[in-house]
């Protein structure tokens, strides 16, 4: 298999590819789905492939700031992640071209898949820093549990750090990750996905984060040697 374990059966790294484990929509807690929608695409259930209200704000920001940022629906993000459409250091014209490609691919996605199917594909592809891809790997890496066991606080934290996982990783910046969690919880309350009491209780929780001695390091000497020998 792809996963390497030590003599105690603990995962220590991956031989190739990304740290990703596929799970189904039904295995993912409703709390995480709601946190994801509140954070990434608040009108996902009601709009089509494109959220024209959000795209209007994108166009305005592009004209006033000279930067093309935000506005992508979950379907557009799925298109971008699936086909690696976004390139580093793209200029405004390249960005516009990419948005057009994302839009047409997203339309195809929305015509072929139900909303929950789109969410399942997206949640299994989300980048959470390092080599971590997908909700199951993120949950196991950060919280040492399956995604099916995530509680509200943990769900909100994972959804909150999607926008910049390396900058908000709880491994190095737990205080930032907690702030992002609380922002997501407040957004969930605003859109009536949870109650204020539920949010308040989740905000008081101290998350269990995988301790340093059990964190995988793909760039370690041992992993490099094993890969070379194998």
Number of C-alpha atoms within 10 A of each C-alpha: 6 11 12 14 12 9 6 6 8 12 15 17 20 20 17 11 8 15 20 19 15 15 19 15 18 10 13 20 16 17 18 24 19 23 28 24 22 25 21 21 18 19 16 18 10 8 13 16 21 21 19 14 11 15 17 12 14 18 18 13 15 16 12 9 10 12 15 20 16 13 21 24 26 25 27 25 21 23 23 20 16 12 10 10 16 15 10 6 8 12 12 15 10 14 19 15 12 16 21 13 16 26 21 15 19 24 17 14 19 18 12 11 12 11 17 14 15 17 21 21 19 20 24 20 20 19 24 25 16 13 14 22 20 23 29 24 24 25 23 17 21 21 19 16 15 17 22 18 14 21 14 23 26 26 27 33 28 27 27 27 25 20 14 12 18 16 14 24 22 22 15 11 12 15 12 17 23 25 16 22 26 21 16 28 31 21 20 24 16 13 14 12 17 18 14 15 10 13 21 14 11 20 20 10 12 10 16 11 16 17 11 8 6 12 15 15 13 16 9 11 9 13 18 12 10 11 11 9 7 6
